[in-house]
């Protein structure tokens, strides 16, 4: 069980991935579309993550549709959504947490920590 990151903005996906890697979260996997993630879910080597972080606005299948697909097969996965549009975040009622882009990485760590329950939290007390 690890963390999966899904975002069509490659640079942001890589930043989130690297930030979580530096914090010691593993295993990590990165995907650049909801469609590629759904294809991966159907593969024999798929292992459901403990936490999934996804963008809401992606081509092909948006984050809201993706969440419905994931929840139907793996309701135990904790989901964090990301979007630059607050109205989209409000629509993601099935998500466990939300991040408004651009976001502070301490907020990312805090939300992942709450859902992952690992005892990390280097940003505790940060202003």
C-alpha positions as CSV (number, residue, x, y, z in Angstrom):
1,X,0.0,0.0,0.0
2,X,1.4,3.3,-1.0
3,X,0.3,6.5,-2.7
4,X,-0.7,7.1,-6.3
5,X,-0.5,10.6,-7.9
6,X,-2.6,11.4,-11.0
7,X,-2.3,14.7,-12.8
8,X,-2.1,15.6,-16.5
9,X,0.1,18.6,-15.5
10,X,3.4,16.6,-15.6
11,X,5.4,19.2,-13.7
12,X,3.0,19.3,-10.8
13,X,2.6,15.5,-10.7
14,X,6.4,15.3,-10.5
15,X,6.6,17.9,-7.8
16,X,4.0,16.1,-5.7
17,X,5.7,12.8,-6.3
18,X,9.1,14.1,-5.3
19,X,7.8,15.9,-2.2
20,X,6.2,12.7,-1.0
21,X,9.3,10.7,-1.8
22,X,11.5,13.1,0.2
23,X,9.1,12.7,3.1
24,X,9.6,8.9,3.0
25,X,6.3,7.8,1.6
26,X,6.6,4.6,-0.4
27,X,5.8,3.0,-2.7
28,X,4.8,5.8,-4.9
29,X,3.4,5.7,-8.5
30,X,2.6,8.5,-10.9
31,X,0.1,8.7,-13.7
32,X,-0.6,11.5,-16.2
33,X,-4.3,10.7,-17.0
34,X,-7.3,9.2,-15.5
35,X,-7.5,6.8,-18.4
36,X,-4.0,5.5,-17.8
37,X,-4.9,5.0,-14.2
38,X,-8.0,3.0,-15.0
39,X,-6.0,0.9,-17.4
40,X,-3.5,0.2,-14.6
41,X,-6.3,-0.8,-12.3
42,X,-7.2,-3.5,-14.7
43,X,-3.7,-4.9,-14.9
44,X,-2.6,-8.1,-13.0
45,X,0.1,-6.2,-11.1
46,X,-2.3,-3.5,-9.7
47,X,-2.1,-3.0,-6.0
48,X,-4.6,-0.5,-4.5
49,X,-2.9,2.4,-2.8
50,X,-3.8,3.6,0.7
51,X,-4.0,7.2,-0.6
52,X,-4.7,8.5,-4.1
53,X,-4.1,12.1,-5.1
54,X,-5.8,13.2,-8.3
55,X,-6.4,16.4,-10.3
56,X,-10.1,17.0,-11.1
57,X,-9.7,18.6,-14.6
58,X,-8.1,16.1,-16.9
59,X,-8.7,15.2,-20.6
60,X,-10.5,11.9,-21.4
61,X,-12.0,11.2,-18.0
62,X,-12.2,13.9,-15.3
63,X,-11.4,13.4,-11.7
64,X,-15.0,13.2,-10.6
65,X,-15.7,10.3,-13.0
66,X,-12.4,8.7,-12.0
67,X,-13.3,8.9,-8.3
68,X,-16.7,7.1,-9.0
69,X,-14.8,4.3,-10.9
70,X,-12.3,3.9,-8.1
71,X,-14.9,4.0,-5.3
72,X,-16.9,1.3,-7.1
73,X,-14.0,-1.1,-7.0
74,X,-11.9,0.1,-4.0
75,X,-14.0,2.1,-1.5
76,X,-11.2,1.8,1.0
77,X,-8.8,4.0,-0.9
78,X,-8.5,7.5,0.7
79,X,-8.7,10.2,-2.0
80,X,-7.3,13.7,-2.1
81,X,-8.4,15.9,-5.0
82,X,-6.6,18.9,-6.4
83,X,-8.0,21.7,-8.5
84,X,-7.4,25.4,-9.3
85,X,-11.1,25.9,-9.2
86,X,-12.9,26.0,-5.9
87,X,-16.3,25.2,-7.5
88,X,-14.8,21.9,-8.8
89,X,-13.5,21.0,-5.3
90,X,-17.0,21.5,-3.9
91,X,-18.4,19.0,-6.4
92,X,-15.9,16.3,-5.3
93,X,-18.1,15.1,-2.4
94,X,-16.8,11.6,-2.5
95,X,-13.2,12.8,-1.9
96,X,-11.7,12.5,1.6
97,X,-9.7,15.8,1.3
98,X,-9.2,18.6,-1.1
99,X,-6.3,20.9,-2.1
100,X,-6.8,24.2,-3.9
101,X,-4.0,24.8,-6.4
102,X,-1.5,26.3,-5.9
103,X,-1.1,24.8,-2.4
104,X,1.5,24.8,0.3
105,X,3.3,21.5,0.5
106,X,2.9,21.5,4.3
107,X,-0.9,21.3,3.6
108,X,-0.3,18.4,1.3
109,X,1.8,16.6,3.9
110,X,-0.8,17.3,6.6
111,X,-3.6,15.9,4.5
112,X,-1.6,12.8,3.4
113,X,-0.6,12.3,7.0
114,X,-4.2,12.4,8.3
115,X,-5.3,9.8,5.8
116,X,-2.1,7.7,5.9
117,X,-1.7,7.7,9.7
118,X,2.1,7.2,9.7
119,X,3.1,9.5,12.5
120,X,5.1,11.8,10.2
121,X,4.5,15.6,10.2
122,X,7.6,17.7,9.8
123,X,5.5,20.8,9.2
124,X,3.9,20.6,12.6
125,X,4.0,24.1,14.0
126,X,5.1,25.7,10.8
127,X,3.5,29.0,10.0
